[in-house]
Amino acid sequence: MVEFRQFVPTDLNRFAKCNLDPFTETYDIGFYLQYYSNWPSLFQVAVDNNGNILGYIMGKTESSPDYFKHSEHYLPWHAHITALTVAPEARRLGIGRILSEKLEAGAEKADAWFVDLFVRKSNETAIKLYENMGYKVYRVVKDYYGDNPNDPKAHGEDAYDMRKPCKRDATLKHIRDNGRNHVVQPEDVF
């Protein structure tokens, strides 16, 4: 049986299985605690009967600063998935989907326009999961990731900026059907 609950700081000591995946971005302790402090309802964990962390999602709500308002890259109030990961032995059990749905419910509660995330172009499993959940590629961010686990000689790896509309965006103003054809540079992304 899997329990879903809000993250608590002592969970950091049990992230190892999840964070060993080369597709999972890891952060320093202060970064995790900042999310816990600022957006506790958007930081959820999946825990087994023995207290092991099987997965987690870490997110936030934000918008671009006002001085960015006239830029084509301006982001209105939205929720962002900073990290979603599931331990290898717990994959394909629906844990990633449930964690995402919990964050999406928080986004709706916060009256966000959409939920977005960045995913490596090579992470086909995650891309398929997100597409099956209703996310669409909004744009490609060139060399968003500073490393490339598939090619250590490469300068970096492109990311898909994927979005799923919330109820507030009934006209799908912030979603694109042809996002794979819309390429931007990392400095264009707030």
Secondary structure as GFF3:
##gff-version 3
##sequence-region A 1 190
A	DSSP	beta_strand	3	6	.	.	.	ID=ss1
A	DSSP	three_ten_helix	9	14	.	.	.	ID=ss2
A	DSSP	alpha_helix	16	19	.	.	.	ID=ss3
A	DSSP	alpha_helix	29	38	.	.	.	ID=ss4
A	DSSP	three_ten_helix	40	42	.	.	.	ID=ss5
A	DSSP	beta_strand	43	47	.	.	.	ID=ss6
A	DSSP	beta_strand	53	62	.	.	.	ID=ss7
A	DSSP	three_ten_helix	66	68	.	.	.	ID=ss8
A	DSSP	beta_strand	78	86	.	.	.	ID=ss9
A	DSSP	three_ten_helix	88	90	.	.	.	ID=ss10
A	DSSP	alpha_helix	95	109	.	.	.	ID=ss11
A	DSSP	beta_strand	114	120	.	.	.	ID=ss12
A	DSSP	alpha_helix	124	132	.	.	.	ID=ss13
A	DSSP	beta_strand	136	145	.	.	.	ID=ss14
A	DSSP	beta_strand	157	165	.	.	.	ID=ss15
A	DSSP	three_ten_helix	179	181	.	.	.	ID=ss16
A	DSSP	beta_strand	183	184	.	.	.	ID=ss17
A	DSSP	three_ten_helix	186	188	.	.	.	ID=ss18
###
